[in-house]
Amino acid sequence: GTLRGATVTIIGAGGIGRALIPMLAALGAHVIAVSRSGRPVPGAVETLPVNRLGEIWSRTDHVVVAAPATPATKHLIGAEELAALRSTSWVINIARGSLIDTDALVAALASNSIGGAGLDVTDPEPLPRDHPLLKLSNVTIAPHLGSATEQTRRLMAEISVENLLLGLAGKPMRHEVKS
């Protein structure tokens, strides 16, 4: 298939979701962005707030999940949402496995009610060797390595060293996690 002329919905218009938009647009896709606020996202042909998510299922060709995992987003995509997708639609999860109801996804894939799934993350993770997802021909599973480029790993190491040196010097770290 091709993305030219396809509608791709990105659920989660943060840094990763926003970075995908120009790449998808370059391939000829029309991108709908879904964010908490619904404020316009540059490059998206439409932006919807998450409370209007139900509007996208029947009119999207592919769904990319890039939202954070929170109690509110657990099983954001379940049987009802999958049933509303087109039979040719693909679900791509690059966020967290818990955002998709795995049993509902297996059922939709096994019955061919959706076209397929591309998963960098799963629930559970790792999948047991006998998991039904591993037996389906319309699924591509990556071992949670979507961000594991050489450049990303180098940058992560540089940030870690910088934060360590700042912390040891008693200075505020640039990338602090505060509780």
N, C-alpha and C positions, 0 to 999 in steps of 0.2 A: 504494500500500500504506500500511500504518500500522505504527507501532511498538507500539501498544497490544497487550499480551500477548506481544510478541516477546521472544526472548532475544537480548541483545546482549552479546558478549564483548569486553572491552577488554583487549588484550595490552599491558601496560605501565601499571601503576597509579601512575605518578608524578604530578606536578602537573597535567599536561594530562589524563591519564586520569581522575584523581580529579575534576577539574572537570566532566567530561562526565557523570559518574554522576547527579547530581541533575537535570540537563537531560533525560537519557534517562528517568529515573524519572518525571519530570513528564509525559512523553508516554506513560506506561503500560508502559514496557519493563522487563524483568527483567534486571539487569546481573550478569554474571559478570566478576570482575576476575582477571587473571593477573599475578602479580608474581614477582620472584625468590624472595622469602621465603615467600609464601603466607599471610602474616599477614592477618587480617581487614581489609578496606577498608571504611570507613563508607559506607553506602548500597548496597553491592553485596549481592545475595542470596547470593552465594557467592564465595569467593576461593580460587584454586588457585595453588600454586607452579608456576613455569615447567616443572619436570620432569614435571608432569602435564598439559601442554598437549594431548597427544593425546586426552584425554578430552572436549574441548569440541567438536571439529569436527562430529560428527554430531548434536549437540544444540543448536547455536546457529543463530539465523536470520541474524545479521549479526556480522561481526568488524571491530573497529576496532583498527588497529595504531598504537600510541602509544609503542612501546619504543625505546630508544636503539639506534643502529647500532654494533655491535661485531663483532669476528671471530666471536664465538659466535652472533650473531643474523643473520648473512648468510644469506639465503634461508630464514629461519625458516618462511616459508610457501612451499611448493613443490608439485609435482604431487601428491604423496601427500596433503597436507593439503587442497588444493583439491578433490581427488576425494572426500574424506570429507565435504565440506560438502553441504548440501541444494541442490537445483537452483534454489531461490528465494533462496539466501543471497547477500548482498552482502559484499564485502571493501572496507573503507575504510582507506586508508593516509594518515595525517597525520604520519608520522614521517620515515622515510628510505626512498628507493626500493630500496636494497639488501636490505631485509627481506623482499621478495617476489621470487621467481624470475619475472622478467618473461616469459620464454618459456612457463613453465608457466601463468601467468596468462592470456596471450593464448590458449593452447590451451583452457583451461577456459571462457573467455568465448566464443570462436569456436564451441565445441561446445555452448554453452548448458548446460554441466554445473553452472554457478553462475548466479545471477540477474544479477549485474553487479558493477561496481567503481566506486568513487569515489576518485580519486587526486589528492592535493595534491602528491605527490612521485612521481617515476618513476626508473627505472634503465634506460637512461641518462637524464640530465637536462641539458639539454632533450632531448626526443624529436626524432629526425630527422623531417623533414616526411613521409616515406613510411613511418613506423613503423606496424605493424599495429594497435596500440592506438588510433591516431587514426582508424581506419576502422571500428571496432566501434560499433554503436548502443547497446550495453549498458554503456558506459563514460562516466563524466563525469570530465574532467580539468581541474583548476585549475592555474594557472601558479605553484605553490609560493608562494601568497600567503595561506595559512591564518591566519597570525598578523599580517597586514599591516593591522590596523585603525588608524584614526587615533589611538586611545588608546594602542595598543601602540607605535606609532612615536614618539609624544610621550614616553612613559615611557622608551623606549630612549635618546632624545636627552637626557633629564634625567639618567639614570644615567651616560651617557657624559660629560656635562659635570661632574657631581659627581666621578666618578673622575679626570678630567683635573685638576681643581682640587686634589684631595687629593694626587695624584701629584706635581704641580708644587710643592706645599708640603712634599713629603718625608714625607707621612703615608701610612699604609696605606690602600689603596683598599678600598671596601666590597665590590666585586665583582671580586676578583682571580682570575685563572686561574694556578694554580701548576703548574710542571712537575716 
